């Protein structure tokens, strides 16, 4: 079963939390982070992307950057911008993409430490492969700060008793932090659980009722935290298993509250095919329908593929195995034909697998999504307009939008020990960094 543990978190004072809390390190490039931090010395990006405080040209992996990370992290603590709780606590972190809406959906996660041994023993389950170079980069950050500066995003199979405890707290207690981030308009609320009996009950419920936890976002951070814990264990002749380095910081959400967004694809060329031949190849595996205004109210378009109407309507996939495609100014619906996929295979049922097998590989010659420079990936949070822009600009030839995977599919794949294809899941909202930090001593 799943082990969680309270910890003495470092947290910002209420009056600067909105300025200090930042988007995750991997959401922004260096220039974007530098621009976002202009005039704001409190932003945690000064710790998570410390190269922004060095002359242009420095990378996040440079020695000077790591030195700056430590310098800035110590400064934040010395200046009282991060203050440690005097006792071990659990926390609740709530997020909403529409916080001003009275009927907005909020997701409520428990902030706790997970046990590194659970990661090693696969009680904490993953659905993506990790790269050694990215693991090592995150390990360096954990080593030099001796902390989990940013949390990992976990999911767990919802448990009614846990929900009841969380609901009771958020209904009757005022959050310590409550703000709307100016960059994206997402809402963030944060409660401190300091009642020892409540903490003990939550720890017990995870131990008895939660058979596994699932990495939703943060596979490299999870691997890095667990591996650093193993390193410290091996170098400590007096290791007991109770040291802080055996645990790493997570925000753990019930699976039925999470919002998985589509992760879409854009491709530079048609692999030498004419547009007409490309459509012929597509028709072997897909039923195709153009989405021009001619098709409104049950009408049909008389164009042959490709359609040449100038009244195309934006189209978003509405079910599994249905895809949206944009090419030469027109949107199309593509529906995979029966027999072209295997609904009994946890990988074969995924729309990313169907698109990869039947289009990207078979027709466009893209064999490796991780390394092929002809393909790029666009998070669904950017909307279909970003796909259209990339194609209309001439940068890309064709775009595909996919129906998002479900939490059930993610859990099924993790439970069976399978790995999802690259760039399959996109979770929003992203966790804000800096609301609480876990140190390893």
C-alpha positions in Angstrom: 0.0 0.0 0.0 1.0 3.7 -0.2 3.2 5.4 2.3 2.8 9.2 2.9 4.4 11.3 5.6 4.0 14.8 7.0 7.0 17.2 6.9 8.2 20.6 8.1 7.6 22.6 5.0 9.3 25.9 4.1 6.6 28.3 3.0 6.4 32.0 2.0 4.6 34.7 4.1 1.1 35.4 2.9 2.0 38.9 1.7 4.4 37.7 -0.9 3.1 34.2 -1.9 1.5 35.4 -5.1 4.8 37.0 -6.2 6.9 34.0 -5.1 4.8 31.1 -6.4 5.9 30.3 -10.0 5.1 28.1 -12.9 7.2 24.8 -13.1 10.8 25.0 -14.3 10.1 23.1 -17.5 7.1 25.2 -18.6 9.2 28.3 -19.5 12.4 28.6 -21.4 15.2 30.9 -20.0 14.1 34.0 -21.9 10.5 33.6 -20.9 11.5 33.1 -17.3 13.7 36.1 -17.3 10.9 38.3 -18.8 8.4 36.9 -16.2 10.7 37.8 -13.3 11.4 41.4 -14.3 10.9 43.6 -11.3 10.1 40.6 -9.1 12.9 39.4 -6.8 10.6 37.1 -5.0 9.8 34.7 -7.8 10.9 31.1 -7.2 12.2 31.0 -10.8 15.3 32.6 -9.3 15.9 29.2 -7.7 14.4 26.8 -10.2 15.9 28.6 -13.3 18.8 30.5 -11.7 20.4 31.1 -15.1 18.1 34.1 -15.4 20.3 35.9 -12.9 23.4 35.3 -14.9 24.6 36.9 -18.2 22.9 35.7 -21.4 24.3 32.5 -22.7 24.4 30.6 -19.5 22.5 27.3 -19.5 20.5 25.7 -16.7 23.2 22.9 -16.6 26.2 25.1 -16.3 28.3 25.0 -13.1 27.8 28.7 -12.5 24.0 28.2 -12.7 24.1 25.5 -10.0 26.2 27.8 -7.8 23.6 30.5 -8.3 20.8 28.1 -7.4 22.3 27.5 -4.0 23.1 31.2 -3.5 19.5 32.2 -4.3 17.9 29.4 -2.3 19.9 30.4 0.8 19.0 34.0 0.2 15.3 33.2 0.1 15.6 31.5 3.5 17.9 34.2 5.0 15.5 37.0 3.9 12.5 35.2 5.4 10.9 34.7 2.0 10.7 31.0 2.9 10.1 30.1 6.5 10.0 26.6 7.9 7.0 25.2 9.8 8.0 24.3 13.4 6.2 20.9 13.3 5.5 18.2 10.7 2.3 18.9 8.8 0.2 17.8 5.8 -1.3 20.4 3.4 -4.2 20.7 1.0 -3.6 22.4 -2.4 -6.6 23.3 -4.6 -6.6 24.5 -8.2 -9.2 25.7 -10.7 -8.9 26.9 -14.3 -12.0 29.1 -13.9 -11.8 30.4 -10.3 -14.1 33.4 -10.9 -17.0 31.1 -12.0 -19.3 30.2 -9.1 -19.7 26.7 -10.5 -16.0 26.3 -11.3 -14.4 22.8 -11.0 -11.7 22.7 -8.2 -9.3 19.8 -7.7 -8.1 19.1 -4.2 -4.7 17.4 -3.6 -3.0 16.4 -0.4 0.6 17.7 -0.1 2.7 15.1 1.6 6.0 13.2 1.3 6.0 9.9 -0.6 8.5 7.2 0.2 11.4 6.6 -2.2 11.2 2.9 -1.7 7.6 2.9 -3.0 9.0 4.4 -6.3 11.8 1.7 -6.4 9.3 -1.1 -5.7 6.7 0.3 -8.2 4.0 1.1 -5.6 4.4 4.5 -7.2 3.7 3.8 -10.8 4.7 5.5 -14.0 3.4 5.6 -17.5 6.3 7.4 -19.3 9.9 6.6 -19.9 12.5 8.9 -18.4 15.8 10.0 -20.0 19.0 9.6 -18.1 20.3 13.1 -19.0 17.1 14.7 -17.6 17.1 12.5 -14.5 20.7 13.6 -13.8 19.9 17.3 -14.3 17.1 17.1 -11.7 19.3 15.0 -9.4 21.9 17.7 -9.4 19.2 20.3 -8.4 18.1 18.0 -5.5 21.7 17.4 -4.4 22.8 21.0 -4.4 19.7 22.4 -2.7 19.3 19.3 -0.5 15.6 19.8 -1.1 12.6 19.0 -3.2 12.0 22.6 -4.4 9.2 21.6 -6.7 6.5 19.0 -6.0 5.6 16.0 -8.1 2.0 15.7 -9.4 0.5 12.3 -8.3 -3.0 10.7 -8.6 -4.6 8.0 -6.5 -7.8 6.0 -6.8 -10.3 8.1 -5.0 -11.2 7.1 -1.4 -14.5 8.3 0.1 -13.0 8.6 3.6 -10.1 10.7 2.4 -12.5 12.9 0.4 -14.6 13.4 3.5 -11.7 14.7 5.6 -10.5 17.1 2.8 -14.0 18.3 2.2 -14.6 19.0 5.9 -11.4 21.1 6.1 -12.0 23.2 3.0 -15.6 23.8 4.0 -14.9 25.0 7.5 -11.4 26.5 7.4 -10.1 29.5 5.5 -7.2 28.8 3.2 -3.8 30.2 4.2 -3.2 31.2 0.5 -5.9 32.2 -2.0 -4.9 33.9 -5.2 -5.4 34.0 -9.0 -2.2 33.8 -11.0 -1.9 36.7 -13.3 -0.1 34.7 -16.1 -3.0 32.3 -16.8 -5.9 33.3 -14.6 -5.8 30.0 -12.7 -6.9 29.9 -9.1 -4.8 28.5 -6.2 -5.8 27.8 -2.6 -3.8 26.2 0.1 -4.6 24.9 3.6 -2.3 23.8 6.4 -3.3 20.6 8.3 -1.8 20.8 11.7 -4.2 18.7 13.7 -2.2 15.6 14.7 -5.2 13.3 14.8 -6.2 14.3 11.3 -2.7 13.8 10.0 -2.5 10.4 11.5 -5.8 9.4 10.1 -4.8 10.5 6.5 -1.5 8.6 6.8 -3.5 5.5 8.0 -6.0 5.7 5.1 -3.3 5.9 2.5 -1.6 2.9 4.1 -4.9 0.8 4.2 -7.0 2.1 1.3 -4.6 3.3 -1.5 -2.9 0.3 -3.2 -0.8 2.5 -5.6 -0.1 6.1 -6.5 0.4 7.2 -10.1 2.7 9.8 -11.5 0.6 12.2 -13.5 3.2 14.9 -14.2 6.9 14.9 -13.1 8.4 11.6 -14.1 11.9 13.0 -14.1 11.5 14.8 -10.8 10.2 11.6 -9.2 13.1 9.5 -10.5 15.6 12.1 -9.4 14.2 12.4 -5.9 14.1 8.7 -5.4 17.6 8.1 -6.8 19.1 10.9 -4.6 17.4 9.2 -1.6 19.1 5.9 -2.6 22.4 7.7 -2.9 22.2 9.2 0.5 21.1 5.8 2.0 24.2 4.1 0.5 26.6 6.8 1.8 25.1 6.8 5.4 26.6 4.0 7.5 24.0 4.9 10.2 21.0 4.8 7.9 17.7 4.0 9.7 15.1 4.6 7.0 13.5 7.5 8.9 15.7 10.2 7.5 14.1 13.0 5.4 16.0 12.0 2.3 14.0 8.8 2.2 10.9 10.9 1.2 10.1 13.4 -1.5 7.4 16.0 -1.9 4.2 15.3 -3.8 0.7 16.7 -4.4 -1.6 13.7 -4.6 -5.0 14.2 -6.2 -8.0 11.8 -6.4 -8.2 10.4 -9.9 -11.8 11.4 -10.4 -11.0 15.2 -10.0 -8.3 15.5 -12.6 -8.5 17.1 -16.0 -6.4 15.5 -18.8 -6.1 17.7 -21.9 -5.3 16.6 -25.4 -1.7 16.6 -26.7 -1.6 17.4 -30.4 0.8 17.0 -33.3 2.1 19.1 -36.2 4.2 17.8 -39.0 6.5 19.7 -41.4 5.8 17.8 -44.7 3.9 14.9 -46.3 6.9 12.7 -46.8 7.1 13.4 -50.5 3.4 12.8 -51.2 1.1 15.2 -53.0 -1.9 16.3 -50.9 -4.2 14.2 -53.1 -2.1 11.1 -52.6 -1.9 11.8 -48.9 -5.7 11.7 -48.7 -5.8 8.5 -50.7 -3.5 6.9 -48.2 -5.5 8.2 -45.3 -8.7 6.7 -46.7 -7.4 3.2 -46.3 -7.7 3.5 -42.6 -10.0 6.4 -41.9 -13.5 7.7 -42.7 -12.9 11.3 -43.7 -15.3 14.2 -43.6 -14.4 17.8 -44.4 -15.6 20.5 -42.0 -16.6 23.3 -44.3 -19.8 25.3 -44.0 -21.3 23.1 -46.8 -21.7 20.3 -44.2 -23.8 22.3 -41.8 -27.4 21.2 -41.1 -26.7 17.8 -42.6 -25.4 19.0 -45.9 -22.6 17.4 -47.9 -19.5 18.9 -49.5 -19.2 18.1 -53.2 -15.5 18.7 -53.2 -13.1 15.8 -53.7 -10.4 15.4 -51.2 -8.6 17.7 -50.5 -11.5 20.1 -50.1 -11.0 23.6 -51.6 -13.9 25.4 -49.8 -13.0 28.7 -48.2 -15.5 28.3 -45.4 -13.9 25.7 -43.2 -15.1 25.4 -39.6 -12.7 24.6 -36.7 -13.3 21.0 -35.6 -12.4 19.3 -32.3 -12.5 15.5 -31.9 -15.6 14.4 -29.9 -14.9 10.8 -29.0 -12.2 8.1 -28.9 -10.7 7.1 -32.3 -11.9 10.4 -33.9 -9.2 12.9 -34.9 -9.2 16.4 -36.2 -6.9 17.3 -39.1 -6.0 20.7 -40.5 -4.3 21.1 -43.9 -4.3 23.7 -46.6 -6.8 25.9 -44.8 -9.5 23.2 -44.2 -10.4 21.2 -41.1 -11.4 17.5 -41.4 -12.8 14.8 -39.2 -10.9 11.5 -39.3 -12.5 8.4 -37.8 -10.4 5.2 -37.6 -12.2 2.3 -39.3 -13.1 -0.8 -37.3 -10.3 -3.4 -37.5 -7.5 -0.8 -37.6 -7.0 -0.8 -33.9 -7.2 -3.1 -30.9 -9.5 -2.0 -28.1 -8.4 -4.9 -25.9 -4.8 -3.7 -25.9 -4.1 -1.0 -23.3 -1.6 0.6 -25.7 -3.3 -0.2 -29.0 -6.5 1.4 -27.9 -4.8 4.8 -27.4 -5.5 7.4 -30.1 -1.8 8.4 -30.0 -0.9 4.8 -31.0 -3.5 4.7 -33.7 -2.3 8.0 -35.2 1.3 7.0 -34.9 0.8 3.6 -36.5 -1.6 4.5 -39.3 -0.5 8.0 -40.2 2.8 9.2 -38.7 4.7 5.9 -39.3 2.9 4.2 -42.2 2.3 7.3 -44.4 4.6 10.1 -43.2 7.6 7.9 -42.3 8.0 9.2 -38.8 9.4 6.3 -36.9 10.6 7.8 -33.6 8.5 10.5 -32.0 11.3 11.4 -29.6 14.0 12.2 -32.1 12.4 13.0 -35.5 12.7 16.7 -36.2 9.8 16.7 -38.7 7.2 16.5 -35.9 6.4 18.8 -33.0 3.9 18.6 -30.1 1.3 21.2 -29.0 -0.4 21.1 -25.6 -4.2 21.3 -25.9 -4.2 24.3 -23.5 -3.1 26.4 -26.5 -6.2 25.5 -28.4 -6.9 24.6 -32.0 -5.9 28.1 -33.1 -2.3 27.3 -32.3 -2.4 24.3 -34.7 -4.0 26.5 -37.4 -1.3 29.2 -36.9 1.6 26.7 -37.2 0.2 25.4 -40.5 -1.0 28.7 -42.0 2.5 30.2 -41.3 4.1 27.6 -43.6 6.2 26.3 -40.7 4.1 23.0 -40.7 2.2 21.2 -43.4 -0.5 19.4 -41.4 -1.8 19.3 -37.9 -3.7 16.6 -35.9 -5.8 17.1 -32.8 -6.6 14.1 -30.6 -9.3 13.2 -28.1 -7.6 13.3 -24.7 -6.8 10.1 -22.8 -8.7 9.3 -19.7 -7.3 8.7 -16.2 -8.6 5.2 -16.5 -6.4 4.6 -19.5 -3.4 6.1 -17.7 -4.0 3.8 -14.7 -4.6 0.7 -16.8 -1.3 1.3 -18.6 0.6 1.9 -15.4 -1.0 -1.1 -13.7 0.0 -3.4 -16.6 3.6 -2.2 -16.6 3.2 -0.6 -20.0 4.6 2.8 -21.2 2.6 5.4 -23.1 3.9 6.8 -26.3 5.7 10.1 -26.0 3.7 13.3 -25.5 0.4 11.6 -24.6 -0.8 13.4 -21.5 -1.1 17.0 -20.7 -2.5 18.0 -17.2 -3.8 21.4 -16.4 -3.6 23.4 -14.2 0.1 22.9 -13.6 1.2 22.9 -10.0 2.6 26.2 -8.7 6.1 25.9 -7.3 7.0 27.6 -4.0 3.8 27.2 -2.0 5.8 24.7 0.1 9.3 23.2 -0.1 10.6 20.0 1.5 14.2 19.8 2.7 16.1 16.6 3.0 17.4 17.1 6.5 
